[in-house]
């Protein structure tokens, strides 16, 4: 789950880092899978727990907040813009050091 969040952040880095987007809400919607309804509820709850754990173990820490449940009974979370921006800045510094180091 953390890898999925990191890919989301990197893929949207330019819009997250754009001036004036601090009011933009970054939403994470945990989609429901209707294929196997008997296990779907347990699997869905496990996904919620993985999302919360991923935010806690990220470095720097990401802050997510439960917002609502949509009409499809899917959990909707918001990712705090400041924590996403901090994560991007720190990881871009780290990536720069790693790439520079690997070129020598």
LINFEN-V307330 format. One record per pair of residues at least 6 apart in sequence whose C-alpha atoms are under 8 Angstrom apart, sorted by sequence separation. I is the first residue (numbers start at 1). GAP is how many residues later the second one is. D is the distance in Angstrom with one decimal. If there is no record, write none. Layout:
<<I/GAP/D> <I/GAP/D>>
This chain:
<<15/6/7.2> <16/6/7.7> <34/6/7.1> <55/6/6.1> <56/6/6.6> <69/6/4.7> <70/6/6.9> <9/7/7.9> <33/7/6.7> <55/7/4.8> <56/7/7.7> <68/7/6.3> <69/7/5.8> <32/8/7.7> <55/8/6.3> <67/8/7.9> <68/8/5.3> <55/9/6.9> <66/9/7.5> <67/9/5.6> <68/9/7.2> <66/10/6.2> <67/10/5.1> <66/11/4.4> <67/11/6.4> <32/12/6.9> <52/12/7.5> <65/12/5.4> <66/12/6.5> <64/13/6.3> <65/13/5.3> <64/14/5.5> <65/14/6.6> <64/15/4.5> <65/15/7.7> <63/16/6.0> <64/16/6.0> <30/17/7.6> <62/17/7.3> <63/17/5.5> <30/18/7.5> <62/18/7.3> <63/20/6.1> <62/21/5.2> <61/22/7.0> <62/22/6.4> <60/23/7.7> <62/25/7.2> <60/26/7.1> <61/26/7.4> <60/27/5.4> <59/28/7.0> <60/30/7.4> <32/40/7.9> <32/41/8.0> <32/42/6.3> <31/43/5.8> <30/44/5.8> <31/44/7.7> <29/45/6.7> <30/45/5.5> <29/46/5.9> <30/46/6.6> <29/47/4.6> <28/48/5.8> <29/48/6.3> <1/49/6.2> <2/49/7.3> <27/49/6.8> <28/49/5.0> <1/50/6.0> <27/50/5.7> <28/50/6.0> <27/51/4.5> <28/51/7.1> <2/52/4.7> <26/52/5.5> <27/52/6.1> <1/53/6.1> <2/53/7.1> <25/53/6.5> <26/53/5.2> <25/54/7.2> <26/54/7.1> <25/55/7.6> <26/55/6.9> <2/56/7.1> <25/56/7.1> <24/57/7.4> <23/58/7.7> <22/59/6.0> <22/60/7.3> <16/65/7.4> <16/68/7.6> <17/68/6.5> <16/69/6.6> <9/75/7.0> <13/75/7.1> <10/78/7.3> <9/79/7.1>>
